Amino acid sequence: MAQWPCGRAEFSYTSTHYARWETYLRFNAACEVINQRVKLWHQNRQLYEYLDEIVETIPSTSPLPRVKDNLRAVARSSTTLEEVSGLDTTYQWAQSCTAKKAKADEGTTPSSVGVLINTLASMAEAGFEKDYVAALRQSAESLQLAAGRRGPKSTDSAPAQDLWRIHLTEAETHRDATCHRIGQALNYYMASTSCLESGVSTGKDYLASHRPRVSPRYLLQFLARDKWDCLPEGWKQCLVQYAKRIHDVQRLQRIVCAASRNDHAALASELNNPGHTNWDPVDHPDSLLLEVESGLTIRNVQEEIAAQMRTPPEGDNAVMQLNMGEGKSSVIVPIVAAALADGTRLVRVIVAKPQSQQMLQMLTSKLGGMLNRVVFQMPFSRALRVSNSEAQAIQSLLKRCRDEGGVLLVQPEHILSLELMGKEYAMDENKLDTGRSLTMTRHFLHRHARDIVDESDENFSVKFELVYTMGEQQNIDHGSKRWKTIQEVLDIIRAAAPSVLERFPDSMEIYDLAAQPGSFPRTRVLRSDAMDQLLDHIVSYICDQGLTDFPLPRQVPALREAVRTYLTKPDLSDEEIECVEREGAGGFWTEAVKPTLVLLRGLIACNVLSFAFMQKRWRVNYGTALTRTPATRLAVPYLAKDRPSPRSEFSHPDVVIILTCLSYYYSGLSDDDLFLVFDHLLKADQPEVEYAAWARDNPQMPPKFRSLAGVNVEDRHQCMAHIFPHLRSTKSVIDYFLDRIVFEKEMREFLQTLGLDLAEQKHTNALVLGYLLQPETSVTDIPARSANQATDADALLDLVVGLEPPVRVILDVGAQVLELSNLQVAQQWLGRVMDDRTQGVVFFDDNDELSVLDRSGYVERLQTSPFASKLDVCLVFLDEAHTRGTDLKLPKDYRAAVTLGANQTKDGLMQGCMRMRKLDMDNPSSFAYHERSESRSGEEIKVSDILIWSIRETWISLQRGVQLWASQGWRHQRHQNLWVQSTQHEEPLAENEALHFLEDEALTILQRYKPERPGERHLGSLGEEQERELDPETERERELERPPPTAPAKHSLHGDVQQFVLTGALPSSSPGYMRAFKSLDSTQAGKEFGMAYFPETRAPTLLVSSDFATTVSIPKHQKIALDHYLRSVQWVVTNKGQLGVPSLDNLRLFTYPEPVKAKVPRVLTVGLNVFAGQLYFNDHKMYVATCRFLGLSWQKAREGEELDADGFMAKDQRGRVGGKSGFYKSPIRLMRDLMEIRYGSQASPRTHMGAMLGNRLLSEKDFEGEERT
């Protein structure tokens, strides 16, 4: 500090000090960093002092001398308005500015498009596919007719550059002369008016000299709407002629510039579009003013489209089609909006979120200058909780926008949210006034709004729908068993996917297959053959192995086959349904099995799994959005790659569960998530059992951490560095996190919903296809990732850098870049291209702002950067979300690489390709695809193959949307009828009328998937998105409820028991002991089962002392269940509650020497294990013995056997109920309750006992590596 101020700090030290400092830090490097800071601070100080000097100096400077009036005065002229209006407005150069007609460069012969159409015609089968081909053929015919009418795409017959410059000079002279004469006439007119008013004629010259100087901007602003109507007719004609002169000069400047650059295409375009040939600027002065201010010429085709949009045929809605890059957003939308916003109509420009920022900039630049139009915005969502005054303010703002001729820029969800909130508030007694105000706003919009929808195909897509959930939240049907069943099915998919990939390598993608053993690799199914095989694996596993609480493998073969049909066939006959849904004794259709069975049918036959794995891509169509409001950990819809929808959620509960599971399987858990997991685990029952399962899934985990006792959660560094990396992607850990933390809290359904959704040039379709069929367009396969490439994006970038001719643009239409953000792609691409020409990369940032990255690593907005006018030194990367609606004028020598992906429709592909504005002439593309996206068994892929494939994907997409389209159409018509009824008297929506808009939302599993006789199913909501509002989160702390205090019983050891210990003799009956299971008679579990039905033949010698059975003293008048007061079995043998405890099944602990030929009856060992609550069996034989003890089937049903749904032997081959067990009804419920008594919770399904009670069949494999000696 003593050296300040200075430009560089000096450090004094001795060699001893230096040596000591170097031990702990890099001293020289630190000094350099400090001096960089000091230099920057010193420069800032110098700048501040310099500005201080300026501020102090300015007041003391002398003012500049005034210019004499006679030097500024405009000489009096007798030029009048009539003389100015009579100026010759025709100029001779216009004739020479029209290119000589040449034969149109057809680029691609119509025959190539015709061959493509013929190929498609041979493939079309359905009626709508044939209609699609017929429309495409009509477009091709229109293309042939238009080819003869189009001017040349390039010209070499234009005059020499010197001649153009002469024309430009003459045009500038005429423009300036016109401006001068208008100024003279204006000054004369104003002076004359002033003299008449004052009566002083001698002051005219003096007054004229003091008038404001007449500038071009001053004159042009009178063409704007707010001043145009005030002008006399003569002045209107005069100012229009002047503006046309300025337009002619600007056009000539563009012609000279194109000629000097030898840009024949741009030159021909200017010569072929002289402007104002099919419209009169006097009728549309706003359009003329936009031309002059923006320096452009409205082409004939743009005016034709605009005219139809201003006045649609017969006053109906109109959908207009124009080739990409023809100025829809930059020219047509602004001039139509300016023309319609006349003070009587509210003009809304509707645009999707990814294009909203660029459209705002476009409208502001086009309409916000001399046109003087205000661009309003109305971001509206359910997150806004508006009051009545705020609702009225919204309506006032909309009226102001209409009256001032402004333009309202909105997104589709803003419009829908406003209307839905009006209905929602109309149903709430506390918000009726606000609801009425919002409803009146809706009526105002309905009467006065005119909508211009940009990219209407995207905004009117059937996949977009806004739904407000209404009513109270409730748990989803089937509760936690629903997502646990789905997680088990996903386990099957994880195991089966590698074999399916091996059989169908072109139909699946599995990433990171060699990752840690317990993880779920990223899996995509591209074709139905692989999906069918995967579903067949699932069904076979369910039939052969079963799932928890779904004991199908025990059933007879005929029933298993009937269930297979039930699970796989979408439309079932009455007989096929009856075979499975038969109720009664021995039937499989029980209350416990029905929900799981129908859920599995929904996943398989109703295509829920196919929808998730084939139609949805992680980080492209779905993913997590942990930072959005309202917060949710569930998977949400994505608008595009890494672009989560702001508030929408998937409405189908099983789709939500599957996509949420996959999102976390692919991304893994964060450190914070894992700390939450351990915090929950340590408070849970049987935490060691759960952690042991996690450790088994991670064989690479260090031995010291394979036991929960070795984990110290307080040591955060140890957890994050040594434990969490092994658990982060483990499926069992993620399942635990989702079960206990995510789904338990957030998986809710709402009882009801409010829903709402948002009506050519014929040769355009064929024209774009023809552009892509040029010989210059190539197709390249993206190679598989190599060992030195960390991501698939690296493989793509390496491919692009190596292409010849060089590629300067990447259009990620197929969303192949998943691992990297747009900024990371820009950084890595710029690092790979080291030529002198490339100085930056253009991309969209996370806020949808067009940005540029330069060589120094600095990122700034493109619009305000030096690169805005130097795109020729920039690479360009456009992610999937911005491959439509983005307007960049790229140099003519730029070449693009276009990525392809699964489910790529033709329109999406065309939109992306036409970001290259000069595709038809100078910007050929190279299609880059992964081998599995579109392959034909090793054949060379051509451009025509790509186009045919994308059109077929379009057909598939149309088929998928039919049901949603029908349901939305039904809803729209129903709502229209309700609005007509409610608005007949122009009154606000009444509460009882608003209730009619509600639709049922919550469906049980049976309602959703159970096959109806006509084959009707509730599948319309698979892809439906909803905007949800969750209940406020409540914090819960788990607190164990202890049993009420009760007086303990006094210990009393009966003499018969003492005698037995001493002599080994035991009386046949005695009050000192009882049968072990009889002691459960006083428990709630025993009362519900009825211990009188417990067979006496089961372990008759397994006894407990009366002292063991009596734990508390209960008065005779009280009836208390003793579930919480039972002693654990420890006095004879310790129950085997953990895998880590040695087996005691042979009852030989501490026997020395070993008894000779001593053998304990197995039934006694089994009975003791069951009574004590043993969780693990020593081997498969003990499992079989336990099943026989309880009357359960331990194998698939044999001929003559009948089994209940829970595996109980309804009849064995000899006709006995319960087999040899003696049970006459299933003891499964009793055993589950007994486990809960022993452990305070149900037996974990990860244990042998838990799996058995969960109706799973165990095989020898389940005991491998678990034997005990």
Rosetta blueprint (number, residue, H / E / L):
1 M L
2 A L
3 Q L
4 W L
5 P L
6 C L
7 G L
8 R L
9 A L
10 E L
11 F L
12 S L
13 Y L
14 T L
15 S H
16 T H
17 H H
18 Y H
19 A H
20 R H
21 W H
22 E H
23 T L
24 Y L
25 L L
26 R L
27 F H
28 N H
29 A H
30 A H
31 C H
32 E H
33 V H
34 I H
35 N H
36 Q H
37 R H
38 V H
39 K H
40 L H
41 W H
42 H H
43 Q H
44 N H
45 R H
46 Q H
47 L H
48 Y H
49 E H
50 Y H
51 L H
52 D H
53 E H
54 I H
55 V H
56 E H
57 T H
58 I H
59 P H
60 S H
61 T L
62 S L
63 P L
64 L L
65 P L
66 R L
67 V L
68 K L
69 D H
70 N H
71 L H
72 R H
73 A L
74 V L
75 A L
76 R L
77 S L
78 S L
79 T L
80 T L
81 L H
82 E H
83 E H
84 V H
85 S H
86 G L
87 L L
88 D L
89 T L
90 T L
91 Y L
92 Q L
93 W H
94 A H
95 Q H
96 S H
97 C L
98 T L
99 A L
100 K L
101 K L
102 A L
103 K L
104 A L
105 D L
106 E L
107 G L
108 T L
109 T L
110 P H
111 S H
112 S H
113 V H
114 G H
115 V H
116 L H
117 I H
118 N H
119 T H
120 L H
121 A H
122 S H
123 M H
124 A L
125 E L
126 A L
127 G H
128 F H
129 E H
130 K H
131 D H
132 Y H
133 V H
134 A H
135 A H
136 L H
137 R H
138 Q H
139 S H
140 A H
141 E H
142 S H
143 L H
144 Q H
145 L H
146 A H
147 A H
148 G H
149 R H
150 R L
151 G L
152 P L
153 K L
154 S L
155 T L
156 D L
157 S L
158 A L
159 P L
160 A L
161 Q H
162 D H
163 L H
164 W H
165 R H
166 I H
167 H H
168 L H
169 T H
170 E H
171 A H
172 E H
173 T H
174 H H
175 R H
176 D H
177 A H
178 T H
179 C H
180 H H
181 R H
182 I H
183 G H
184 Q H
185 A H
186 L H
187 N H
188 Y H
189 Y H
190 M H
191 A H
192 S H
193 T H
194 S H
195 C H
196 L H
197 E H
198 S H
199 G L
200 V L
201 S L
202 T L
203 G L
204 K H
205 D H
206 Y H
207 L H
208 A H
209 S H
210 H L
211 R L
212 P L
213 R L
214 V L
215 S L
216 P H
217 R H
218 Y H
219 L H
220 L H
221 Q H
222 F H
223 L H
224 A L
225 R H
226 D H
227 K H
228 W H
229 D L
230 C L
231 L L
232 P L
233 E H
234 G H
235 W H
236 K H
237 Q H
238 C H
239 L H
240 V H
241 Q H
242 Y H
243 A H
244 K H
245 R H
246 I H
247 H H
248 D H
249 V H
250 Q H
251 R H
252 L H
253 Q H
254 R H
255 I H
256 V H
257 C H
258 A H
259 A H
260 S H
261 R L
262 N L
263 D L
264 H H
265 A H
266 A H
267 L H
268 A H
269 S H
270 E H
271 L H
272 N L
273 N L
274 P L
275 G L
276 H L
277 T L
278 N L
279 W L
280 D L
281 P L
282 V L
283 D L
284 H L
285 P H
286 D H
287 S H
288 L H
289 L H
290 L H
291 E H
292 V H
293 E H
294 S H
295 G L
296 L L
297 T L
298 I L
299 R L
300 N H
301 V H
302 Q H
303 E H
304 E H
305 I H
306 A H
307 A H
308 Q H
309 M H
310 R H
311 T L
312 P L
313 P H
314 E H
315 G H
316 D L
317 N L
318 A L
319 V L
320 M L
321 Q L
322 L L
323 N L
324 M L
325 G L
326 E L
327 G L
328 K H
329 S H
330 S H
331 V H
332 I H
333 V H
334 P H
335 I H
336 V H
337 A H
338 A H
339 A H
340 L H
341 A L
342 D L
343 G L
344 T L
345 R L
346 L E
347 V E
348 R E
349 V E
350 I E
351 V L
352 A L
353 K H
354 P H
355 Q H
356 S H
357 Q H
358 Q H
359 M H
360 L H
361 Q H
362 M H
363 L H
364 T H
365 S H
366 K H
367 L H
368 G L
369 G L
370 M L
371 L L
372 N L
373 R L
374 V L
375 V E
376 F E
377 Q E
378 M L
379 P L
380 F L
381 S L
382 R L
383 A L
384 L L
385 R L
386 V L
387 S L
388 N H
389 S H
390 E H
391 A H
392 Q H
393 A H
394 I H
395 Q H
396 S H
397 L H
398 L H
399 K H
400 R H
401 C H
402 R H
403 D H
404 E L
405 G L
406 G L
407 V E
408 L E
409 L E
410 V E
411 Q L
412 P H
413 E H
414 H H
415 I H
416 L H
417 S H
418 L H
419 E H
420 L H
421 M H
422 G H
423 K H
424 E H
425 Y H
426 A H
427 M L
428 D L
429 E H
430 N H
431 K H
432 L H
433 D H
434 T H
435 G H
436 R H
437 S H
438 L H
439 T H
440 M H
441 T H
442 R H
443 H H
444 F H
445 L H
446 H H
447 R H
448 H H
449 A E
450 R E
451 D E
452 I E
453 V E
454 D L
455 E L
456 S H
457 D H
458 E H
459 N H
460 F L
461 S L
462 V L
463 K L
464 F L
465 E L
466 L E
467 V E
468 Y E
469 T E
470 M E
471 G E
472 E E
473 Q E
474 Q E
475 N E
476 I L
477 D L
478 H L
479 G H
480 S H
481 K H
482 R H
483 W H
484 K H
485 T H
486 I H
487 Q H
488 E H
489 V H
490 L H
491 D H
492 I H
493 I H
494 R H
495 A H
496 A H
497 A H
498 P H
499 S H
500 V H
501 L H
502 E H
503 R H
504 F L
505 P L
506 D L
507 S L
508 M E
509 E E
510 I E
511 Y E
512 D L
513 L L
514 A L
515 A L
516 Q L
517 P L
518 G L
519 S L
520 F L
521 P L
522 R E
523 T E
524 R E
525 V E
526 L L
527 R L
528 S H
529 D H
530 A H
531 M H
532 D H
533 Q H
534 L H
535 L H
536 D H
537 H H
538 I H
539 V H
540 S H
541 Y H
542 I H
543 C H
544 D H
545 Q L
546 G L
547 L E
548 T L
549 D L
550 F E
551 P L
552 L H
553 P H
554 R H
555 Q L
556 V L
557 P H
558 A H
559 L H
560 R H
561 E H
562 A H
563 V H
564 R H
565 T H
566 Y H
567 L H
568 T H
569 K L
570 P L
571 D L
572 L L
573 S L
574 D H
575 E H
576 E H
577 I H
578 E H
579 C H
580 V H
581 E L
582 R L
583 E L
584 G L
585 A L
586 G L
587 G L
588 F L
589 W L
590 T L
591 E L
592 A L
593 V L
594 K H
595 P H
596 T H
597 L H
598 V H
599 L H
600 L H
601 R H
602 G H
603 L H
604 I H
605 A L
606 C L
607 N L
608 V H
609 L H
610 S H
611 F H
612 A H
613 F H
614 M H
615 Q H
616 K L
617 R L
618 W E
619 R L
620 V L
621 N L
622 Y E
623 G E
624 T L
625 A L
626 L L
627 T L
628 R L
629 T L
630 P L
631 A L
632 T L
633 R L
634 L L
635 A L
636 V E
637 P E
638 Y E
639 L E
640 A E
641 K L
642 D L
643 R E
644 P E
645 S L
646 P L
647 R L
648 S E
649 E E
650 F E
651 S L
652 H L
653 P H
654 D H
655 V H
656 V H
657 I H
658 I H
659 L H
660 T H
661 C H
662 L H
663 S H
664 Y H
665 Y H
666 Y H
667 S H
668 G L
669 L L
670 S L
671 D H
672 D H
673 D H
674 L H
675 F H
676 L H
677 V H
678 F H
679 D H
680 H H
681 L H
682 L H
683 K H
684 A L
685 D L
686 Q L
687 P H
688 E H
689 V H
690 E H
691 Y H
692 A H
693 A H
694 W H
695 A H
696 R H
697 D L
698 N L
699 P L
700 Q L
701 M L
702 P L
703 P H
704 K H
705 F H
706 R L
707 S L
708 L H
709 A H
710 G H
711 V L
712 N L
713 V L
714 E L
715 D L
716 R H
717 H H
718 Q H
719 C H
720 M H
721 A H
722 H H
723 I H
724 F H
725 P H
726 H H
727 L H
728 R L
729 S L
730 T L
731 K H
732 S H
733 V H
734 I H
735 D H
736 Y H
737 F H
738 L H
739 D H
740 R H
741 I H
742 V H
743 F H
744 E H
745 K H
746 E H
747 M L
748 R E
749 E E
750 F E
751 L E
752 Q E
753 T E
754 L E
755 G E
756 L E
757 D L
758 L L
759 A L
760 E L
761 Q L
762 K L
763 H L
764 T H
765 N H
766 A H
767 L H
768 V H
769 L H
770 G H
771 Y H
772 L H
773 L L
774 Q L
775 P L
776 E L
777 T L
778 S E
779 V E
780 T E
781 D E
782 I E
783 P L
784 A L
785 R L
786 S L
787 A L
788 N L
789 Q L
790 A L
791 T L
792 D H
793 A H
794 D H
795 A H
796 L H
797 L H
798 D H
799 L H
800 V H
801 V H
802 G H
803 L L
804 E L
805 P L
806 P L
807 V L
808 R L
809 V E
810 I E
811 L E
812 D L
813 V L
814 G L
815 A L
816 Q L
817 V L
818 L L
819 E L
820 L L
821 S L
822 N H
823 L H
824 Q H
825 V H
826 A H
827 Q H
828 Q H
829 W H
830 L H
831 G H
832 R H
833 V L
834 M L
835 D L
836 D L
837 R L
838 T L
839 Q L
840 G E
841 V E
842 V E
843 F E
844 F E
845 D L
846 D L
847 N L
848 D L
849 E L
850 L E
851 S E
852 V E
853 L E
854 D E
855 R L
856 S L
857 G L
858 Y L
859 V E
860 E E
861 R E
862 L H
863 Q H
864 T H
865 S L
866 P H
867 F H
868 A H
869 S H
870 K L
871 L H
872 D H
873 V H
874 C E
875 L E
876 V E
877 F E
878 L E
879 D L
880 E H
881 A H
882 H H
883 T L
884 R L
885 G L
886 T L
887 D L
888 L L
889 K L
890 L L
891 P L
892 K L
893 D L
894 Y L
895 R L
896 A E
897 A E
898 V E
899 T E
900 L L
901 G L
902 A L
903 N L
904 Q L
905 T L
906 K H
907 D H
908 G H
909 L H
910 M H
911 Q H
912 G H
913 C H
914 M L
915 R L
916 M L
917 R L
918 K L
919 L L
920 D L
921 M L
922 D L
923 N L
924 P L
925 S E
926 S E
927 F E
928 A E
929 Y E
930 H E
931 E L
932 R L
933 S L
934 E L
935 S L
936 R L
937 S L
938 G L
939 E L
940 E L
941 I L
942 K L
943 V H
944 S H
945 D H
946 I H
947 L H
948 I H
949 W H
950 S H
951 I H
952 R H
953 E H
954 T H
955 W H
956 I H
957 S H
958 L H
959 Q H
960 R H
961 G H
962 V H
963 Q H
964 L H
965 W H
966 A H
967 S H
968 Q H
969 G H
970 W H
971 R H
972 H H
973 Q H
974 R H
975 H H
976 Q H
977 N H
978 L H
979 W H
980 V H
981 Q H
982 S H
983 T L
984 Q L
985 H L
986 E L
987 E L
988 P L
989 L L
990 A L
991 E H
992 N H
993 E H
994 A H
995 L H
996 H H
997 F H
998 L L
999 E E
1000 D E
1001 E L
1002 A L
1003 L L
1004 T L
1005 I H
1006 L H
1007 Q H
1008 R H
1009 Y H
1010 K L
1011 P L
1012 E L
1013 R L
1014 P L
1015 G L
1016 E L
1017 R L
1018 H L
1019 L L
1020 G L
1021 S L
1022 L L
1023 G L
1024 E L
1025 E E
1026 Q E
1027 E E
1028 R L
1029 E L
1030 L L
1031 D L
1032 P L
1033 E L
1034 T L
1035 E L
1036 R L
1037 E L
1038 R L
1039 E L
1040 L L
1041 E L
1042 R L
1043 P L
1044 P L
1045 P L
1046 T L
1047 A L
1048 P E
1049 A L
1050 K L
1051 H L
1052 S L
1053 L L
1054 H L
1055 G H
1056 D H
1057 V H
1058 Q H
1059 Q H
1060 F H
1061 V H
1062 L H
1063 T H
1064 G L
1065 A L
1066 L L
1067 P L
1068 S L
1069 S L
1070 S L
1071 P L
1072 G L
1073 Y E
1074 M E
1075 R E
1076 A H
1077 F H
1078 K H
1079 S H
1080 L H
1081 D H
1082 S H
1083 T L
1084 Q H
1085 A H
1086 G H
1087 K H
1088 E H
1089 F H
1090 G L
1091 M H
1092 A H
1093 Y H
1094 F L
1095 P L
1096 E L
1097 T L
1098 R L
1099 A L
1100 P L
1101 T L
1102 L L
1103 L E
1104 V E
1105 S E
1106 S H
1107 D H
1108 F H
1109 A H
1110 T L
1111 T L
1112 V E
1113 S L
1114 I L
1115 P L
1116 K L
1117 H L
1118 Q L
1119 K L
1120 I L
1121 A L
1122 L L
1123 D H
1124 H H
1125 Y H
1126 L L
1127 R L
1128 S L
1129 V L
1130 Q L
1131 W L
1132 V L
1133 V L
1134 T L
1135 N L
1136 K L
1137 G L
1138 Q L
1139 L L
1140 G L
1141 V L
1142 P L
1143 S L
1144 L L
1145 D L
1146 N L
1147 L L
1148 R L
1149 L L
1150 F L
1151 T L
1152 Y L
1153 P L
1154 E L
1155 P L
1156 V L
1157 K L
1158 A L
1159 K L
1160 V L
1161 P L
1162 R H
1163 V H
1164 L H
1165 T H
1166 V H
1167 G H
1168 L H
1169 N H
1170 V H
1171 F H
1172 A H
1173 G L
1174 Q L
1175 L L
1176 Y L
1177 F L
1178 N L
1179 D L
1180 H H
1181 K H
1182 M H
1183 Y H
1184 V H
1185 A H
1186 T H
1187 C H
1188 R H
1189 F H
1190 L H
1191 G L
1192 L E
1193 S L
1194 W L
1195 Q L
1196 K L
1197 A L
1198 R L
1199 E L
1200 G L
1201 E L
1202 E E
1203 L E
1204 D L
1205 A L
1206 D L
1207 G L
1208 F E
1209 M E
1210 A E
1211 K E
1212 D L
1213 Q L
1214 R L
1215 G L
1216 R L
1217 V L
1218 G L
1219 G L
1220 K L
1221 S L
1222 G L
1223 F L
1224 Y L
1225 K L
1226 S L
1227 P L
1228 I H
1229 R H
1230 L H
1231 M H
1232 R H
1233 D H
1234 L H
1235 M H
1236 E H
1237 I H
1238 R H
1239 Y H
1240 G L
1241 S L
1242 Q L
1243 A L
1244 S L
1245 P L
1246 R L
1247 T L
1248 H H
1249 M H
1250 G H
1251 A H
1252 M H
1253 L H
1254 G L
1255 N L
1256 R L
1257 L L
1258 L L
1259 S L
1260 E H
1261 K H
1262 D H
1263 F H
1264 E L
1265 G L
1266 E L
1267 E L
1268 R L
1269 T L
